[in-house]
Amino acid sequence: MEVVLAVLGIAIVLFAVITLAKSVRIVPQQRMDVVERLGKYQRTLSPGLNLLVPFIDSVRTKVDMREQVVSFPPQPVITSDNLVVSIDTVLYFKVVDPVRATYEISHFLQAIEQLTVTTLRNVIGSLDLERALTSRDQINKHLSSVLDETTGRWGIKVTRVEIKAIEPPPSIRDSMEKQMRAERERRATILNAEGHKQAAILTAEGEKQAAVLRADGDRQSRILQAEGQAKAIRTVFDAIHQANPSQKVLAYQYLQSLPQIANGTANKVWILPTELTKALEGLGGALGGLANMAGDEPRHGGLDPAAVEREAAEAAEAAAAEAERLNAEVREAQTEALPAPDPIPPTAALGGADYDGAAHIEKR
């Protein structure tokens, strides 16, 4: 009897525990439970502590109210240019009404997947491969609007649809890689040409500036040289006027300069001026009595008369010899090129009394 009472007591305690467990329901945050009473919808349990009628009320489904992410497997889709591409999609959704999500449709996740695939095929079928690869935002918006409109009556909100990858066939990928490679090479060639163009422009600008600077430097140099030559001529001219040389000294210097004028390698024609006769006449007078001429007395500390006479004689002889040599060369050149004209007498070349003007002697 005692054993029966003990078993009965244990059974009562166990029944009480089970009854208490079935009557108390703790729902966590972001979850809602759908409760049925005798197979009929009774109420929805909110997060927290909830009491149920044991053995009468039961929890049908436990609905997660958080936003969920589902990645669908790749789906083959045909584009408008008859190319089969493989598209991976990612779906973001959340349950806004647990009652409709439970009773309006069975397996709502599978229904969303099938709806996404059919909608994606309709959208991609109206686009070619190029537009499909570059119009992901447009495709995502279209899918979101269609899915949200359809799943709204199921108590589900589609927040976002993303196309994760679009994989064209291998042959198309090879063609696209070749096209991209050719495009990159074209851009590289254009950039290289632009670089050469800019380099050529900069080089030309640099050469232009260098030429301008060189021309300016040459101009400044010539101006300075001309100013220096003008200053030197002015200085010599002032020195000559201050020294006040006589006509005999000037004639002597003139005769000394004649051989240097004749020896120039670039001279083709040598002009003997008429003043040469006067210089020779003055020099002859100097040979006769340079020291005793009137108005040409040497100054204190001036030139030695004997030395002047000797140098004048040597200069006269050198000038006569040079004139004779030049006359011979002219005659020889005329004999080779043209009929020989009448020879020019040395007296005429030296500016005699019968010759007026300048005598032209061609130097070979």
Secondary structure, 3 states (H helix, E strand, C coil): CHHHHHHHHHHHHHHHHHHHHHHEEEECCCEEEEEEECCEEEEEECCEEEECCCCCEEEEEEEECCCEEEEEEEEEEECCCCCEEEEEEEEEEEECCHHHHHHCCCCHHHHHHHHHHHHHHHHHHCCCHHHHHHCHHHHHHHHHHHHHHHHHHHCEEEEEEEEEEEECCHHHHHHHHHHHHHHHHHHHHHHHHHHHHHHHHHHHHHHHHHHHHHHHHHHHHHHHHHHHHHHHHHHHHHHHHHHCCCHHHHHHHHHHHHHHHHCCCCCCEEEECCHHHHHHHHHHHHHHHHHHCCCCCCCCCCCCHHHHHHHHHHHHHHHHHHHHHHHHHHHHHHHHHCCCCCCCCHHHHCCCCCCCCCEEEECC
